[in-house]
Amino acid sequence: MSPSHRTQWDVVPDGVVVVTGGASGIGRALAERFAREGARAVVVADLSEAAAQTVAAGLDCTQAMGIGLDVTDGVAVDSATERIEAELGAITLWCSNAGVALGDGLGGDDDWERSWHVHVQAHIHVARSVLPRMSGRGRGHLMITASAAGLLTNMDSAPYSVTKHGAVALAEWLAIRHGDAGIGVSCLCPQGVRTPMTDRPDSGSATRAAGGFLEPPDVADAVVAALTESRFLILPHPEVAEYERRRAVDRDRWLTGMRRMWAKISG
Ligand SMILES: NC(=O)c1ccc[n+]([C@@H]2O[C@H](COP(=O)([O-])OP(=O)(O)OC[C@H]3O[C@@H](n4cnc5c(N)ncnc54)[C@H](O)[C@@H]3O)[C@@H](O)[C@H]2O)c1
């Protein structure tokens, strides 16, 4: 089949799928869903090798692997790519999903540095490592998990919001520069999802005020639908499209509305 006749979904059946941040929350739901959808191999990559292996052990697929990987370490990302391709075959889908919720308000320098490395630099490491391989084969897909905070804003944390905007911008750049090489790129931008990241008493007031929390399997449903329809932007909360439109049409009006909401939830 020529690349133009494929849908992005073709990377899943019989494919080799990698999910970073796969030991928890959204990443775990993605790994479980891709295993059930017929991926030949699913690799769960996370900071904790033990946690990744526990999730991998429960996957319903022919081959599952759990690996310890710090996605901010470019050398480690490249070694993981080498190892996975040597042991399991060509990677067809990489979900660059690991994330951290750091920084209250403007945050500290450490919050900015860590958020930058996990939310932007990590995707660059993956792109450098896997996209040339995928281009060479004319087959492959990179999905970057950003956030609705990367399209709109997250009023609680500037480091989170700004670095997620960076993740969206990078995903768009990659889609433009690599989209004609038989490679798919997509960007997942959920609002609130009930995961360990948000299931804490100190998790953001703005995230909780946005309401409409989804469960991780709902996000996996949205990812499967978007891959099937070859869509770049994946919005598990469809209302985010309308919020983004309003922001683009009248930025001052949007900012006034956001200030009003912040006054309500922080007052
Ligand atoms: N939960 C939400 O409401 C929500 C909303 C929008 C976007 N997101 C994004 O979705 C993604 C998944 O978040 P989640 O809610 O499932 O959170 P989670 O905390 O349940 O899972 C995040 C996983 O990423 C891993 N991780 C963190 N830093 C890492 C690193 N340097 N290397 C490897 N793994 C690392 C963690 O160990 C954890 O297992 C994140 O990128 C997050 O920013 C979450």
The ligand as an SDF file (V2000), in Angstrom:
LIG
                    3D

 44 48  0  0  0  0  0  0  0  0999 V2000
   -3.8270   14.0020   33.9510 N   0  0  0  0  0  0  0  0  0  0  0  0
   -4.1780   15.0950   33.3000 C   0  0  0  0  0  0  0  0  0  0  0  0
   -5.1550   15.7770   33.6690 O   0  0  0  0  0  0  0  0  0  0  0  0
   -3.4030   15.5360   32.0890 C   0  0  0  0  0  0  0  0  0  0  0  0
   -3.9670   16.5540   31.2890 C   0  0  0  0  0  0  0  0  0  0  0  0
   -3.2620   16.9760   30.1720 C   0  0  0  0  0  0  0  0  0  0  0  0
   -2.0530   16.4080   29.8360 C   0  0  0  0  0  0  0  0  0  0  0  0
   -1.5220   15.4370   30.6530 N   0  0  0  0  0  0  0  0  0  0  0  0
   -0.2330   14.8860   30.2580 C   0  0  0  0  0  0  0  0  0  0  0  0
   -0.3860   13.5000   30.0520 O   0  0  0  0  0  0  0  0  0  0  0  0
    0.8660   12.8330   30.2680 C   0  0  0  0  0  0  0  0  0  0  0  0
    0.6610   11.6790   31.2120 C   0  0  0  0  0  0  0  0  0  0  0  0
    0.2530   12.2130   32.4580 O   0  0  0  0  0  0  0  0  0  0  0  0
   -0.6120   11.3860   33.5340 P   0  0  0  0  0  0  0  0  0  0  0  0
   -1.7330   12.2480   33.9190 O   0  0  0  0  0  0  0  0  0  0  0  0
   -0.8470   10.0080   33.0540 O   0  0  0  0  0  0  0  0  0  0  0  0
    0.4110   11.4340   34.7640 O   0  0  0  0  0  0  0  0  0  0  0  0
    1.0440   10.2880   35.6780 P   0  0  0  0  0  0  0  0  0  0  0  0
    1.7820   11.0380   36.7440 O   0  0  0  0  0  0  0  0  0  0  0  0
    0.0310    9.2920   36.0520 O   0  0  0  0  0  0  0  0  0  0  0  0
    2.0900    9.5800   34.6770 O   0  0  0  0  0  0  0  0  0  0  0  0
    3.2340   10.2490   34.2350 C   0  0  0  0  0  0  0  0  0  0  0  0
    4.3340    9.2010   34.0930 C   0  0  0  0  0  0  0  0  0  0  0  0
    5.4780    9.8450   33.5190 O   0  0  0  0  0  0  0  0  0  0  0  0
    6.6210    9.2950   34.1640 C   0  0  0  0  0  0  0  0  0  0  0  0
    7.7560   10.2030   34.0340 N   0  0  0  0  0  0  0  0  0  0  0  0
    7.9320   11.4420   34.5660 C   0  0  0  0  0  0  0  0  0  0  0  0
    9.1490   11.9250   34.2460 N   0  0  0  0  0  0  0  0  0  0  0  0
    9.7580   10.9670   33.4870 C   0  0  0  0  0  0  0  0  0  0  0  0
   11.0280   10.8620   32.8740 C   0  0  0  0  0  0  0  0  0  0  0  0
   11.9300   11.8610   32.9910 N   0  0  0  0  0  0  0  0  0  0  0  0
   11.3180    9.7490   32.1680 N   0  0  0  0  0  0  0  0  0  0  0  0
   10.4010    8.7460   32.0620 C   0  0  0  0  0  0  0  0  0  0  0  0
    9.1880    8.7600   32.6340 N   0  0  0  0  0  0  0  0  0  0  0  0
    8.8800    9.8680   33.3540 C   0  0  0  0  0  0  0  0  0  0  0  0
    6.1880    9.1380   35.6250 C   0  0  0  0  0  0  0  0  0  0  0  0
    7.0500    8.2400   36.3260 O   0  0  0  0  0  0  0  0  0  0  0  0
    4.7730    8.6310   35.4660 C   0  0  0  0  0  0  0  0  0  0  0  0
    4.7300    7.2100   35.4300 O   0  0  0  0  0  0  0  0  0  0  0  0
    1.8120   13.9190   30.7940 C   0  0  0  0  0  0  0  0  0  0  0  0
    2.6140   14.4070   29.7390 O   0  0  0  0  0  0  0  0  0  0  0  0
    0.8670   14.9960   31.2910 C   0  0  0  0  0  0  0  0  0  0  0  0
    1.4760   16.2780   31.3180 O   0  0  0  0  0  0  0  0  0  0  0  0
   -2.1710   14.9890   31.7590 C   0  0  0  0  0  0  0  0  0  0  0  0
  1  2  1  0
  2  3  2  0
  2  4  1  0
  4  5  1  0
  4 44  2  0
  5  6  2  0
  6  7  1  0
  7  8  2  0
  8  9  1  0
  8 44  1  0
  9 10  1  0
  9 42  1  0
 10 11  1  0
 11 12  1  0
 11 40  1  0
 12 13  1  0
 13 14  1  0
 14 15  2  0
 14 16  1  0
 14 17  1  0
 17 18  1  0
 18 19  2  0
 18 20  1  0
 18 21  1  0
 21 22  1  0
 22 23  1  0
 23 24  1  0
 23 38  1  0
 24 25  1  0
 25 26  1  0
 25 36  1  0
 26 27  1  0
 26 35  1  0
 27 28  2  0
 28 29  1  0
 29 30  1  0
 29 35  2  0
 30 31  1  0
 30 32  2  0
 32 33  1  0
 33 34  2  0
 34 35  1  0
 36 37  1  0
 36 38  1  0
 38 39  1  0
 40 41  1  0
 40 42  1  0
 42 43  1  0
M  CHG  2   8   1  16  -1
M  END
$$$$
